[in-house]
């Protein structure tokens, strides 16, 4: 998962879209290690993973004017990564020498790739919904749902009562559901299903 989102990501993306190579380099340095690990986990070859990540960011720079990059940079990266990994396995099936080099890999992992990338996209969509919460609701949600703290422990850290923590969580859950209900695309139902597991 691409956790630890840059606090100034939006500004960096806008600067990149205006042609700033410095902003692009900052985004690359922050996200490429995580993307590399994700891709490596699927293709199981360091050299190929590195090439795919380089191609991913090359496409981002070439298509930096694309509206999707500005609207959801993380989601856009996931979609490009998914497409590149799919292309990799399609080449693997066509190229005999590649098949020999990656013997058994295509059959073992190809059917799981889309599922894994979709799971990462779901996490990104849910995180965006969490980020829209009011400050106190977001804090309560982070402490209890993400960090696994008890109501009592979260209440002590926030300086409020456990009952208030619970009330914040109820409100946060409702707000997240409302935000998710406005999401478009085929992942919406899966996002709600994932949220139900968390809530």
C-alpha positions as CSV (number, residue, x, y, z in Angstrom):
1,X,0.0,0.0,0.0
2,X,1.2,3.5,-0.7
3,X,0.9,4.8,2.8
4,X,2.6,8.0,4.1
5,X,1.0,10.3,1.6
6,X,3.0,13.5,1.1
7,X,1.4,16.4,3.0
8,X,2.0,18.7,0.0
9,X,1.2,16.1,-2.7
10,X,-1.5,18.2,-4.4
11,X,0.8,21.2,-4.8
12,X,3.6,18.9,-6.1
13,X,1.3,17.3,-8.6
14,X,0.1,20.7,-9.8
15,X,3.7,21.9,-10.1
16,X,4.6,18.8,-12.1
17,X,1.7,19.3,-14.4
18,X,3.0,22.9,-15.0
19,X,6.3,21.3,-16.1
20,X,8.4,21.3,-12.8
21,X,11.0,18.5,-13.0
22,X,11.9,19.2,-9.4
23,X,8.3,18.4,-8.3
24,X,8.3,15.3,-10.4
25,X,11.6,14.1,-8.9
26,X,10.2,14.6,-5.4
27,X,7.1,12.5,-6.2
28,X,9.3,9.9,-7.8
29,X,11.7,9.6,-4.8
30,X,8.8,9.4,-2.4
31,X,6.6,6.8,-4.2
32,X,9.0,4.7,-6.3
33,X,10.4,2.6,-3.5
34,X,6.8,1.5,-2.4
35,X,5.8,0.9,-6.0
36,X,8.9,-1.1,-6.6
37,X,8.1,-3.4,-3.6
38,X,4.5,-3.9,-4.8
39,X,5.6,-4.7,-8.4
40,X,8.5,-6.9,-7.2
41,X,6.0,-8.9,-5.1
42,X,4.2,-9.8,-8.3
43,X,6.9,-10.2,-11.0
44,X,9.4,-11.7,-8.6
45,X,12.4,-10.2,-10.5
46,X,14.3,-7.1,-9.3
47,X,15.4,-6.1,-12.8
48,X,11.9,-6.4,-14.3
49,X,10.4,-4.6,-11.3
50,X,12.8,-1.7,-11.6
51,X,12.1,-1.4,-15.4
52,X,8.4,-1.4,-14.8
53,X,8.6,1.4,-12.2
54,X,10.8,3.4,-14.4
55,X,8.3,3.0,-17.2
56,X,5.5,3.9,-14.9
57,X,7.1,7.3,-14.0
58,X,8.1,7.9,-17.6
59,X,4.4,7.6,-18.5
60,X,3.4,9.9,-15.7
61,X,5.8,12.6,-16.9
62,X,4.7,12.2,-20.5
63,X,1.0,12.3,-19.6
64,X,1.3,14.8,-16.8
65,X,-1.4,17.0,-18.3
66,X,-3.9,14.2,-17.9
67,X,-6.8,15.2,-15.7
68,X,-6.8,11.9,-13.8
69,X,-3.3,12.7,-12.4
70,X,-4.5,15.9,-10.8
71,X,-7.7,14.4,-9.5
72,X,-6.3,11.2,-7.9
73,X,-2.5,10.9,-8.2
74,X,-2.2,7.7,-6.1
75,X,-5.1,6.0,-7.9
76,X,-3.6,7.0,-11.2
77,X,-0.2,5.4,-10.3
78,X,-2.0,2.1,-9.3
79,X,-3.9,2.0,-12.6
80,X,-0.7,2.5,-14.6
81,X,1.1,-0.1,-12.4
82,X,-1.7,-2.6,-13.0
83,X,-1.6,-2.1,-16.8
84,X,2.2,-2.5,-16.9
85,X,2.2,-5.7,-14.9
86,X,-0.6,-7.0,-17.1
87,X,1.5,-6.2,-20.1
88,X,4.5,-7.9,-18.5
89,X,2.6,-11.1,-18.1
90,X,1.1,-10.9,-21.6
91,X,4.7,-10.6,-23.0
92,X,5.7,-13.5,-20.8
93,X,3.1,-15.7,-22.3
94,X,4.1,-14.8,-25.9
95,X,7.8,-14.8,-25.6
96,X,9.4,-18.3,-25.2
97,X,12.7,-17.1,-23.8
98,X,10.9,-15.0,-21.2
99,X,8.8,-18.0,-20.3
100,X,11.9,-20.0,-19.7
101,X,13.5,-17.3,-17.6
102,X,10.3,-17.0,-15.5
103,X,9.3,-20.6,-15.5
104,X,6.1,-21.1,-13.7
105,X,5.6,-17.5,-12.7
106,X,2.8,-16.7,-15.2
107,X,0.6,-19.5,-14.1
108,X,1.2,-18.9,-10.4
109,X,0.7,-15.1,-10.2
110,X,-1.2,-13.8,-13.2
111,X,-4.7,-14.6,-11.9
112,X,-3.9,-12.8,-8.6
113,X,-2.5,-9.5,-10.0
114,X,-5.8,-7.7,-10.7
115,X,-7.1,-8.7,-7.3
116,X,-4.0,-7.4,-5.5
117,X,-4.0,-4.1,-7.3
118,X,-7.7,-3.6,-6.7
119,X,-7.2,-4.1,-3.0
120,X,-4.6,-1.3,-3.1
121,X,-7.0,0.9,-4.9
122,X,-9.7,0.2,-2.4
123,X,-7.3,1.2,0.4
124,X,-6.6,4.5,-1.4
125,X,-10.3,5.2,-1.9
126,X,-11.1,4.5,1.7
127,X,-8.2,6.6,2.9
128,X,-9.5,9.6,0.9
129,X,-12.8,9.2,2.6
130,X,-11.1,9.2,6.0
131,X,-9.1,12.3,5.1
132,X,-12.3,14.2,4.6
133,X,-13.4,13.7,8.2
134,X,-13.5,16.5,10.7
135,X,-10.3,16.7,12.8
136,X,-11.6,15.0,16.0
137,X,-13.5,12.3,14.1
138,X,-10.5,11.6,12.0
139,X,-8.3,11.3,15.2
140,X,-10.7,9.0,16.9
141,X,-11.0,6.8,13.8
142,X,-7.2,6.7,13.4
143,X,-6.6,5.7,17.0
144,X,-9.3,3.0,17.3
145,X,-9.8,1.6,13.7
146,X,-6.3,2.0,12.4
147,X,-4.0,1.7,15.4
148,X,-6.3,-0.7,17.3
149,X,-6.5,1.2,20.5
150,X,-9.4,0.8,23.0
151,X,-12.0,3.6,23.5
152,X,-10.4,4.2,26.9
153,X,-6.9,4.5,25.6
154,X,-8.0,6.8,22.7
155,X,-10.0,8.9,25.1
156,X,-7.0,9.4,27.3
157,X,-4.9,10.5,24.4
158,X,-7.5,12.9,23.1
159,X,-8.5,14.2,26.5
160,X,-12.1,13.3,26.1
161,X,-14.4,10.6,27.5
162,X,-14.7,7.1,26.0
163,X,-18.4,7.8,25.3
164,X,-17.3,10.8,23.2
165,X,-14.8,8.7,21.3
166,X,-17.6,6.3,20.5
167,X,-19.8,9.1,19.3
168,X,-17.0,10.4,17.1
169,X,-16.6,6.9,15.6
170,X,-20.3,6.6,14.9
171,X,-20.3,10.0,13.1
172,X,-17.1,9.1,11.3
173,X,-18.5,5.8,10.1
174,X,-21.6,7.6,8.8
175,X,-19.6,10.3,7.0
176,X,-17.3,7.7,5.4
177,X,-20.3,5.8,4.1
178,X,-21.8,9.0,2.7
179,X,-18.5,9.8,1.0
180,X,-18.2,6.3,-0.4
181,X,-21.7,6.4,-1.7
182,X,-20.7,9.2,-3.9
183,X,-17.8,7.2,-5.4
184,X,-18.0,6.2,-9.0
185,X,-16.7,3.2,-10.8
186,X,-16.8,-0.6,-10.5
187,X,-14.8,-0.7,-7.3
188,X,-17.6,1.0,-5.3
189,X,-19.3,-2.1,-4.0
190,X,-16.0,-3.7,-3.1
191,X,-15.0,-0.5,-1.2
192,X,-18.2,-0.7,0.8
193,X,-17.6,-4.4,1.5
194,X,-14.1,-3.6,2.7
195,X,-15.4,-0.8,4.8
196,X,-18.0,-3.1,6.4
197,X,-15.1,-5.3,7.6
198,X,-13.5,-2.3,9.2
199,X,-16.6,-0.8,10.7
